[in-house]
Amino acid sequence: MRSLEAARQTCESFLPGLLDRLVGIPLEEMEAPRSPAIAHFRTCGGPALVIPKEYGGAGADPSQAMAVTRAIASRAPSLSVATTMHHFSVATLFTLADSVKSSGMEWALLEGVAEQRLLVASGFAEGRPGQGILSPTVTAAKADGGYVINGSKKPCSLSHSMDLLTASAALPADDGGTEMAVLLVPRETEGISVHPFWSSHALGGAESDEIRLTDVYVDEQLVMRSTFGDAGQLDALQTVGLIWFELLISSCYLGMVSGLVERVLDQKRGSDSERAGLVIRLETAAQLLEGIARMVTAGDTDNEALARTLVARYGAQDALGDARNQAVELLGGTAFMSSSDIACLAAASHGISFHPPSRTSFTGPYLEHVAGRPLRLA
């Protein structure tokens, strides 16, 4: 399949040898807890993928990051989802590094992630102003030279393999109010613990368990402040972060369904018309997401761009659902029963509908946006 092969070539150019390593591992093993796939991702330089070159990273642009994610997901669904959360956290850091709020620490952190191949887990919440993708997930109290934080995040991908945790917090301000901040917490910090949470077989290799923070001290130097936007809008940091998240998480499921469609084409299942229709639905999703990637590359990441991103995400979600169902039907019951791979890919691909914001929560704000108001996710 032309587009999937192109994605795999892009992956090989940025992360040489990764796909070959993944091919050698049974899918059932890669999708189980303690999957070896995450270690291969680290070894092949994956943590630096989207970090800009000026910070020592590979400098993959959004289209290239989308392609790499798709290629990985076609072979290792859990790895794609887990590492998307790393890339989202990294995108938050380099957005902060380029902002007027930059503390000057972000660039050093990014260079450290790239050079040492560190994995960053995301302790952010998900997508609404004040209660959203960068909303407080922990409480913070002032301490000498920093803050003491408490709270938990579940599920939190890369919970066992992470080197660093990014988390959002509302810091107490001198005027009695609070100010938004992103905290960076090293894994070895006293008070961090990991507890079982994820029980499903689907995406079991993403290490999506609970991370608890109990009286964890965070030095002031590892605190990066942000702000909320006007009129309840997400601020620039939140908006860019959510756009990156929607693009890459949707690309994960594009890759999973691509893996199913590839099997249909390789085995020549169904008629020419059925196979062509199947590929059209798959490529509809791919082109919707590619449009968003190009938009981000062009620097268009404002409130209107977020609305377009979410429209593309739901459109891709519908197209991928159609393609998945058609692919499984064309592969047939014998193929389904003789190998767990089809069931694994099909089950994992349903996850796209669970990522925030839900379609229901998006409906009202989107209709208001269509009528001319800013998009305010509730």
LINLINFEN-V431474 format. One record per residue. N is the residue number from 1. RES is the residue in one small letter. SS is DSSP state (H for helix, E for strand, C for the rest). Layout:
# LINLINFEN-V431474
{{N RES SS} {N RES SS}}
This chain:
# LINLINFEN-V431474
{{1 m C} {2 r H} {3 s H} {4 l H} {5 e H} {6 a H} {7 a H} {8 r H} {9 q H} {10 t H} {11 c H} {12 e H} {13 s H} {14 f H} {15 l C} {16 p C} {17 g C} {18 l H} {19 l H} {20 d H} {21 r H} {22 l H} {23 v H} {24 g C} {25 i C} {26 p C} {27 l H} {28 e H} {29 e H} {30 m H} {31 e C} {32 a C} {33 p C} {34 r C} {35 s C} {36 p C} {37 a H} {38 i H} {39 a H} {40 h H} {41 f H} {42 r H} {43 t H} {44 c C} {45 g C} {46 g H} {47 p H} {48 a H} {49 l C} {50 v C} {51 i C} {52 p C} {53 k H} {54 e H} {55 y H} {56 g C} {57 g C} {58 a C} {59 g C} {60 a C} {61 d C} {62 p H} {63 s H} {64 q H} {65 a H} {66 m H} {67 a H} {68 v H} {69 t H} {70 r H} {71 a H} {72 i H} {73 a H} {74 s H} {75 r H} {76 a C} {77 p H} {78 s H} {79 l H} {80 s H} {81 v H} {82 a H} {83 t H} {84 t H} {85 m H} {86 h H} {87 h H} {88 f H} {89 s H} {90 v H} {91 a H} {92 t H} {93 l H} {94 f H} {95 t H} {96 l H} {97 a H} {98 d C} {99 s C} {100 v C} {101 k C} {102 s C} {103 s C} {104 g C} {105 m C} {106 e H} {107 w H} {108 a H} {109 l H} {110 l H} {111 e H} {112 g H} {113 v H} {114 a H} {115 e H} {116 q H} {117 r C} {118 l C} {119 l C} {120 v E} {121 a E} {122 s E} {123 g E} {124 f C} {125 a C} {126 e C} {127 g C} {128 r C} {129 p C} {130 g C} {131 q C} {132 g C} {133 i C} {134 l C} {135 s C} {136 p C} {137 t C} {138 v E} {139 t E} {140 a E} {141 a E} {142 k E} {143 a E} {144 d C} {145 g C} {146 g E} {147 y E} {148 v E} {149 i E} {150 n E} {151 g E} {152 s E} {153 k E} {154 k E} {155 p E} {156 c E} {157 s C} {158 l C} {159 s C} {160 h C} {161 s C} {162 m C} {163 d C} {164 l E} {165 l E} {166 t E} {167 a E} {168 s E} {169 a E} {170 a E} {171 l E} {172 p E} {173 a C} {174 d C} {175 d C} {176 g C} {177 g C} {178 t E} {179 e E} {180 m E} {181 a E} {182 v E} {183 l E} {184 l E} {185 v E} {186 p E} {187 r C} {188 e C} {189 t C} {190 e C} {191 g C} {192 i E} {193 s E} {194 v E} {195 h E} {196 p C} {197 f C} {198 w C} {199 s C} {200 s C} {201 h C} {202 a C} {203 l C} {204 g H} {205 g H} {206 a H} {207 e C} {208 s C} {209 d E} {210 e E} {211 i E} {212 r E} {213 l E} {214 t E} {215 d E} {216 v E} {217 y E} {218 v E} {219 d E} {220 e H} {221 q H} {222 l H} {223 v E} {224 m E} {225 r E} {226 s C} {227 t C} {228 f C} {229 g C} {230 d H} {231 a H} {232 g H} {233 q C} {234 l C} {235 d C} {236 a H} {237 l H} {238 q H} {239 t H} {240 v H} {241 g H} {242 l H} {243 i H} {244 w H} {245 f H} {246 e H} {247 l H} {248 l H} {249 i H} {250 s H} {251 s H} {252 c H} {253 y H} {254 l H} {255 g H} {256 m H} {257 v H} {258 s H} {259 g H} {260 l H} {261 v H} {262 e H} {263 r H} {264 v H} {265 l H} {266 d H} {267 q C} {268 k C} {269 r C} {270 g C} {271 s C} {272 d H} {273 s H} {274 e H} {275 r H} {276 a H} {277 g H} {278 l H} {279 v H} {280 i H} {281 r H} {282 l H} {283 e H} {284 t H} {285 a H} {286 a H} {287 q H} {288 l H} {289 l H} {290 e H} {291 g H} {292 i H} {293 a H} {294 r H} {295 m H} {296 v H} {297 t H} {298 a C} {299 g C} {300 d C} {301 t C} {302 d C} {303 n H} {304 e H} {305 a H} {306 l H} {307 a H} {308 r H} {309 t H} {310 l H} {311 v H} {312 a H} {313 r H} {314 y H} {315 g H} {316 a H} {317 q H} {318 d H} {319 a H} {320 l H} {321 g H} {322 d H} {323 a H} {324 r H} {325 n H} {326 q H} {327 a H} {328 v H} {329 e H} {330 l H} {331 l H} {332 g H} {333 g H} {334 t H} {335 a H} {336 f H} {337 m H} {338 s H} {339 s C} {340 s H} {341 d H} {342 i H} {343 a H} {344 c H} {345 l H} {346 a H} {347 a H} {348 a H} {349 s H} {350 h H} {351 g H} {352 i H} {353 s H} {354 f H} {355 h C} {356 p C} {357 p C} {358 s C} {359 r H} {360 t H} {361 s H} {362 f H} {363 t H} {364 g H} {365 p H} {366 y H} {367 l H} {368 e H} {369 h H} {370 v H} {371 a C} {372 g C} {373 r C} {374 p C} {375 l C} {376 r C} {377 l C} {378 a C}}
